[in-house]
Amino acid sequence: MTTRFVSAAELMSRVLGMPDYQFAVIDHPVSSASDAGLEAMAAATIAQARTLLGLS
């Protein structure tokens, strides 16, 4: 999820009955990011996912 869409994702999770659903969040936008920026976003997403899954 990018920062631009966090509020929409949080709303959707509440509507679907999962108000505490957590997800990884990266900076927005992705489409104009450089290769290095995309690599940094991927690394951040992996780190967040590991935490969310209890692997860190």
Distance bins in CASP14 RR format, pairs under 12 A and 6 or more apart:
PFRMAT RR
TARGET T0000
AUTHOR 0000-0000-0000
RMODE 2
METHOD distances of the structure
MODEL  1
1 7 0 0 0 0 0 1 0 0 0 0 0
1 8 0 0 0 0 1 0 0 0 0 0 0
1 9 1 0 1 0 0 0 0 0 0 0 0
1 10 0 0 0 0 1 0 0 0 0 0 0
1 12 0 0 0 0 0 1 0 0 0 0 0
1 13 0 0 0 0 0 1 0 0 0 0 0
1 21 0 0 0 0 0 1 0 0 0 0 0
1 22 0 0 0 0 0 1 0 0 0 0 0
1 23 1 0 1 0 0 0 0 0 0 0 0
1 24 1 0 0 1 0 0 0 0 0 0 0
1 25 1 0 1 0 0 0 0 0 0 0 0
1 26 1 0 0 1 0 0 0 0 0 0 0
1 27 0 0 0 0 0 1 0 0 0 0 0
1 28 0 0 0 0 1 0 0 0 0 0 0
1 30 0 0 0 0 0 1 0 0 0 0 0
1 41 0 0 0 0 0 1 0 0 0 0 0
1 44 0 0 0 0 0 1 0 0 0 0 0
1 45 0 0 0 0 1 0 0 0 0 0 0
1 48 0 0 0 0 1 0 0 0 0 0 0
1 49 0 0 0 0 0 1 0 0 0 0 0
1 52 0 0 0 0 0 1 0 0 0 0 0
2 8 0 0 0 0 0 1 0 0 0 0 0
2 9 0 0 0 0 1 0 0 0 0 0 0
2 23 0 0 0 0 0 1 0 0 0 0 0
2 24 0 0 0 0 0 1 0 0 0 0 0
2 25 1 0 0 1 0 0 0 0 0 0 0
2 26 1 0 1 0 0 0 0 0 0 0 0
2 27 1 0 0 1 0 0 0 0 0 0 0
2 28 1 1 0 0 0 0 0 0 0 0 0
2 29 1 0 0 1 0 0 0 0 0 0 0
2 30 1 0 0 1 0 0 0 0 0 0 0
2 31 0 0 0 0 1 0 0 0 0 0 0
2 32 0 0 0 0 0 1 0 0 0 0 0
2 33 0 0 0 0 0 1 0 0 0 0 0
2 41 0 0 0 0 1 0 0 0 0 0 0
2 44 0 0 0 0 0 1 0 0 0 0 0
2 45 0 0 0 0 0 1 0 0 0 0 0
3 9 0 0 0 0 0 1 0 0 0 0 0
3 23 0 0 0 0 0 1 0 0 0 0 0
3 24 0 0 0 0 0 1 0 0 0 0 0
3 25 1 0 0 1 0 0 0 0 0 0 0
3 26 1 0 0 1 0 0 0 0 0 0 0
3 27 1 0 1 0 0 0 0 0 0 0 0
3 28 1 0 1 0 0 0 0 0 0 0 0
3 29 0 0 0 0 1 0 0 0 0 0 0
3 30 0 0 0 0 0 1 0 0 0 0 0
3 41 0 0 0 0 0 1 0 0 0 0 0
3 44 0 0 0 0 0 1 0 0 0 0 0
4 25 0 0 0 0 1 0 0 0 0 0 0
4 26 0 0 0 0 0 1 0 0 0 0 0
4 27 0 0 0 0 1 0 0 0 0 0 0
4 28 1 1 0 0 0 0 0 0 0 0 0
4 29 1 0 0 1 0 0 0 0 0 0 0
4 30 0 0 0 0 1 0 0 0 0 0 0
4 31 0 0 0 0 0 1 0 0 0 0 0
5 11 0 0 0 0 0 1 0 0 0 0 0
5 12 0 0 0 0 1 0 0 0 0 0 0
5 13 0 0 0 0 0 1 0 0 0 0 0
5 23 0 0 0 0 0 1 0 0 0 0 0
5 25 0 0 0 0 1 0 0 0 0 0 0
5 26 0 0 0 0 0 1 0 0 0 0 0
5 27 0 0 0 0 0 1 0 0 0 0 0
5 28 1 0 0 1 0 0 0 0 0 0 0
5 29 0 0 0 0 0 1 0 0 0 0 0
5 30 0 0 0 0 0 1 0 0 0 0 0
6 12 0 0 0 0 0 1 0 0 0 0 0
6 13 0 0 0 0 0 1 0 0 0 0 0
6 21 0 0 0 0 0 1 0 0 0 0 0
6 22 0 0 0 0 0 1 0 0 0 0 0
6 23 0 0 0 0 1 0 0 0 0 0 0
6 24 0 0 0 0 0 1 0 0 0 0 0
6 25 1 0 1 0 0 0 0 0 0 0 0
6 26 0 0 0 0 0 1 0 0 0 0 0
6 27 0 0 0 0 0 1 0 0 0 0 0
6 28 0 0 0 0 1 0 0 0 0 0 0
7 13 0 0 0 0 0 1 0 0 0 0 0
7 14 0 0 0 0 0 1 0 0 0 0 0
7 25 0 0 0 0 0 1 0 0 0 0 0
7 28 0 0 0 0 0 1 0 0 0 0 0
8 14 0 0 0 0 0 1 0 0 0 0 0
8 15 0 0 0 0 0 1 0 0 0 0 0
8 23 0 0 0 0 0 1 0 0 0 0 0
8 28 0 0 0 0 0 1 0 0 0 0 0
9 15 0 0 0 0 0 1 0 0 0 0 0
9 16 0 0 0 0 0 1 0 0 0 0 0
9 18 0 0 0 0 0 1 0 0 0 0 0
9 19 0 0 0 0 0 1 0 0 0 0 0
9 21 0 0 0 0 1 0 0 0 0 0 0
9 22 0 0 0 0 0 1 0 0 0 0 0
9 23 1 0 0 1 0 0 0 0 0 0 0
9 24 0 0 0 0 0 1 0 0 0 0 0
9 25 0 0 0 0 1 0 0 0 0 0 0
10 16 0 0 0 0 0 1 0 0 0 0 0
10 17 0 0 0 0 0 1 0 0 0 0 0
10 18 0 0 0 0 0 1 0 0 0 0 0
10 19 0 0 0 0 1 0 0 0 0 0 0
10 20 0 0 0 0 0 1 0 0 0 0 0
10 21 0 0 0 0 1 0 0 0 0 0 0
10 22 0 0 0 0 1 0 0 0 0 0 0
10 23 0 0 0 0 1 0 0 0 0 0 0
10 25 0 0 0 0 0 1 0 0 0 0 0
11 17 0 0 0 0 0 1 0 0 0 0 0
11 18 0 0 0 0 0 1 0 0 0 0 0
11 19 0 0 0 0 1 0 0 0 0 0 0
11 21 0 0 0 0 0 1 0 0 0 0 0
12 18 0 0 0 0 1 0 0 0 0 0 0
12 19 0 0 0 0 0 1 0 0 0 0 0
12 21 0 0 0 0 1 0 0 0 0 0 0
12 23 0 0 0 0 0 1 0 0 0 0 0
13 19 1 0 0 1 0 0 0 0 0 0 0
13 20 1 0 0 1 0 0 0 0 0 0 0
13 21 1 1 0 0 0 0 0 0 0 0 0
13 22 0 0 0 0 1 0 0 0 0 0 0
13 23 0 0 0 0 1 0 0 0 0 0 0
14 20 0 0 0 0 1 0 0 0 0 0 0
14 21 0 0 0 0 1 0 0 0 0 0 0
15 21 0 0 0 0 0 1 0 0 0 0 0
20 52 0 0 0 0 0 1 0 0 0 0 0
21 52 0 0 0 0 1 0 0 0 0 0 0
22 48 0 0 0 0 1 0 0 0 0 0 0
22 49 0 0 0 0 0 1 0 0 0 0 0
22 51 0 0 0 0 1 0 0 0 0 0 0
22 52 1 0 1 0 0 0 0 0 0 0 0
22 53 0 0 0 0 0 1 0 0 0 0 0
22 54 0 0 0 0 0 1 0 0 0 0 0
23 45 0 0 0 0 1 0 0 0 0 0 0
23 48 0 0 0 0 1 0 0 0 0 0 0
23 49 0 0 0 0 1 0 0 0 0 0 0
23 51 0 0 0 0 0 1 0 0 0 0 0
23 52 1 0 0 1 0 0 0 0 0 0 0
23 53 0 0 0 0 0 1 0 0 0 0 0
24 41 0 0 0 0 1 0 0 0 0 0 0
24 42 0 0 0 0 0 1 0 0 0 0 0
24 43 0 0 0 0 0 1 0 0 0 0 0
24 44 1 0 0 1 0 0 0 0 0 0 0
24 45 1 0 1 0 0 0 0 0 0 0 0
24 46 0 0 0 0 1 0 0 0 0 0 0
24 47 0 0 0 0 1 0 0 0 0 0 0
24 48 1 1 0 0 0 0 0 0 0 0 0
24 49 1 0 1 0 0 0 0 0 0 0 0
24 50 0 0 0 0 1 0 0 0 0 0 0
24 51 0 0 0 0 1 0 0 0 0 0 0
24 52 1 0 0 1 0 0 0 0 0 0 0
24 53 0 0 0 0 0 1 0 0 0 0 0
25 41 0 0 0 0 0 1 0 0 0 0 0
25 44 0 0 0 0 1 0 0 0 0 0 0
25 45 0 0 0 0 1 0 0 0 0 0 0
25 47 0 0 0 0 0 1 0 0 0 0 0
25 48 1 0 0 1 0 0 0 0 0 0 0
25 49 0 0 0 0 0 1 0 0 0 0 0
25 51 0 0 0 0 0 1 0 0 0 0 0
25 52 0 0 0 0 0 1 0 0 0 0 0
26 33 0 0 0 0 1 0 0 0 0 0 0
26 37 0 0 0 0 1 0 0 0 0 0 0
26 38 0 0 0 0 1 0 0 0 0 0 0
26 39 0 0 0 0 0 1 0 0 0 0 0
26 40 0 0 0 0 1 0 0 0 0 0 0
26 41 1 0 1 0 0 0 0 0 0 0 0
26 42 0 0 0 0 1 0 0 0 0 0 0
26 43 0 0 0 0 1 0 0 0 0 0 0
26 44 1 0 1 0 0 0 0 0 0 0 0
26 45 1 0 1 0 0 0 0 0 0 0 0
26 46 0 0 0 0 0 1 0 0 0 0 0
26 47 0 0 0 0 0 1 0 0 0 0 0
26 48 0 0 0 0 1 0 0 0 0 0 0
26 49 0 0 0 0 0 1 0 0 0 0 0
27 33 1 0 0 1 0 0 0 0 0 0 0
27 37 0 0 0 0 1 0 0 0 0 0 0
27 38 0 0 0 0 0 1 0 0 0 0 0
27 40 0 0 0 0 1 0 0 0 0 0 0
27 41 1 0 0 1 0 0 0 0 0 0 0
27 42 0 0 0 0 0 1 0 0 0 0 0
27 44 0 0 0 0 1 0 0 0 0 0 0
27 45 0 0 0 0 0 1 0 0 0 0 0
28 41 0 0 0 0 1 0 0 0 0 0 0
29 37 0 0 0 0 0 1 0 0 0 0 0
29 38 0 0 0 0 0 1 0 0 0 0 0
29 41 0 0 0 0 0 1 0 0 0 0 0
30 37 0 0 0 0 1 0 0 0 0 0 0
30 38 1 0 0 1 0 0 0 0 0 0 0
30 40 0 0 0 0 0 1 0 0 0 0 0
30 41 1 0 0 1 0 0 0 0 0 0 0
30 42 0 0 0 0 0 1 0 0 0 0 0
30 44 0 0 0 0 0 1 0 0 0 0 0
30 45 0 0 0 0 0 1 0 0 0 0 0
31 37 0 0 0 0 0 1 0 0 0 0 0
31 38 0 0 0 0 0 1 0 0 0 0 0
31 41 0 0 0 0 0 1 0 0 0 0 0
32 38 0 0 0 0 0 1 0 0 0 0 0
32 41 0 0 0 0 0 1 0 0 0 0 0
33 39 0 0 0 0 1 0 0 0 0 0 0
33 40 0 0 0 0 1 0 0 0 0 0 0
33 41 1 0 0 1 0 0 0 0 0 0 0
33 42 0 0 0 0 0 1 0 0 0 0 0
33 44 0 0 0 0 0 1 0 0 0 0 0
34 40 0 0 0 0 1 0 0 0 0 0 0
34 41 0 0 0 0 0 1 0 0 0 0 0
35 41 0 0 0 0 0 1 0 0 0 0 0
35 42 0 0 0 0 0 1 0 0 0 0 0
36 42 0 0 0 0 0 1 0 0 0 0 0
36 43 0 0 0 0 0 1 0 0 0 0 0
37 43 0 0 0 0 1 0 0 0 0 0 0
37 44 0 0 0 0 1 0 0 0 0 0 0
37 45 0 0 0 0 0 1 0 0 0 0 0
38 44 0 0 0 0 0 1 0 0 0 0 0
38 45 0 0 0 0 0 1 0 0 0 0 0
39 45 0 0 0 0 0 1 0 0 0 0 0
39 46 0 0 0 0 0 1 0 0 0 0 0
40 46 0 0 0 0 0 1 0 0 0 0 0
40 47 0 0 0 0 0 1 0 0 0 0 0
41 47 0 0 0 0 0 1 0 0 0 0 0
41 48 0 0 0 0 0 1 0 0 0 0 0
42 48 0 0 0 0 0 1 0 0 0 0 0
42 49 0 0 0 0 0 1 0 0 0 0 0
43 49 0 0 0 0 0 1 0 0 0 0 0
43 50 0 0 0 0 0 1 0 0 0 0 0
44 50 0 0 0 0 0 1 0 0 0 0 0
44 51 0 0 0 0 0 1 0 0 0 0 0
45 51 0 0 0 0 0 1 0 0 0 0 0
45 52 0 0 0 0 0 1 0 0 0 0 0
46 52 0 0 0 0 0 1 0 0 0 0 0
46 53 0 0 0 0 0 1 0 0 0 0 0
46 55 0 0 0 0 1 0 0 0 0 0 0
46 56 0 0 0 0 0 1 0 0 0 0 0
47 53 0 0 0 0 0 1 0 0 0 0 0
47 54 0 0 0 0 0 1 0 0 0 0 0
47 55 0 0 0 0 1 0 0 0 0 0 0
47 56 1 0 0 1 0 0 0 0 0 0 0
48 54 0 0 0 0 0 1 0 0 0 0 0
48 55 0 0 0 0 0 1 0 0 0 0 0
48 56 0 0 0 0 1 0 0 0 0 0 0
49 55 0 0 0 0 1 0 0 0 0 0 0
49 56 0 0 0 0 1 0 0 0 0 0 0
50 56 1 0 1 0 0 0 0 0 0 0 0
END
